[in-house]
Amino acid sequence: MVSTADPSSRDLLSNRLVTAFVYWLPALELVASGFFDIGPSWRGAVWAAALTIMGAGCIANALRCGRVHCYVTGPFLLVMAVVALLYGLGVFPFGEDGWNVIGLIVLIGAMLTYWLPERFFGRYRVT
């Protein structure tokens, strides 16, 4: 349950250290994995772990402070974690450019799910 008393004080995004560990470090891992020849299964595991950390961080933040975009971004990132894992295991046949396609979907989807909900519904959910 989200309290109406100053939700910004409970927003994980207001803490730079938490933001770095929960969002920026996993994003850096996604980018860095492209520079190493680790094989599709390992890359799928790295991407799934990184996207799961970011998605879980968003869901935790939605429950913690009611940040509107986190209600959408969290589930989106978790779905993309499953997609990355299944592509890495060879279940989804996205072809040779699959990682680029998944990365582009994650990048554009994360930007849209971050910006659009708060544009229309405000920064915090009021209960």
Residue pairs with C-beta under 8 A, 6 or more apart in sequence:
1 127
2 63
2 64
2 65
2 66
2 125
2 127
3 127
4 126
4 127
7 65
7 66
7 67
7 124
8 14
8 65
8 123
8 124
9 65
10 64
10 65
11 61
11 64
11 65
11 67
11 124
12 18
12 19
12 22
12 57
12 60
12 61
12 64
12 65
13 19
13 61
13 67
22 53
22 54
22 57
23 54
23 57
26 49
26 50
26 51
26 53
26 54
27 50
27 54
29 46
29 49
29 50
30 46
30 47
30 50
30 51
30 103
30 106
33 43
33 46
33 47
34 99
34 103
38 46
40 87
40 88
40 89
40 90
41 88
41 89
42 88
43 88
43 99
44 84
44 85
44 86
44 87
44 88
44 89
45 85
45 88
47 81
47 84
47 85
47 88
47 99
47 102
48 81
48 82
48 84
48 85
48 88
49 81
50 81
51 77
51 78
51 80
51 81
51 84
51 106
52 77
52 78
52 81
54 77
55 73
55 74
55 75
55 76
55 77
55 78
55 80
55 81
56 74
56 78
57 74
58 67
58 69
58 70
58 73
58 74
58 77
59 70
59 74
59 75
59 78
61 67
61 70
61 74
62 70
62 71
62 74
62 125
65 124
66 124
66 125
66 126
66 127
67 123
67 124
67 125
68 117
68 118
68 121
68 122
68 123
68 124
68 125
69 113
69 114
69 115
69 116
69 117
69 118
71 117
71 125
72 113
72 117
73 110
73 113
73 114
76 109
76 110
76 113
77 106
77 110
80 102
80 105
80 106
80 109
83 92
83 102
84 102
86 92
87 94
87 98
87 99
87 102
92 98
94 101
94 102
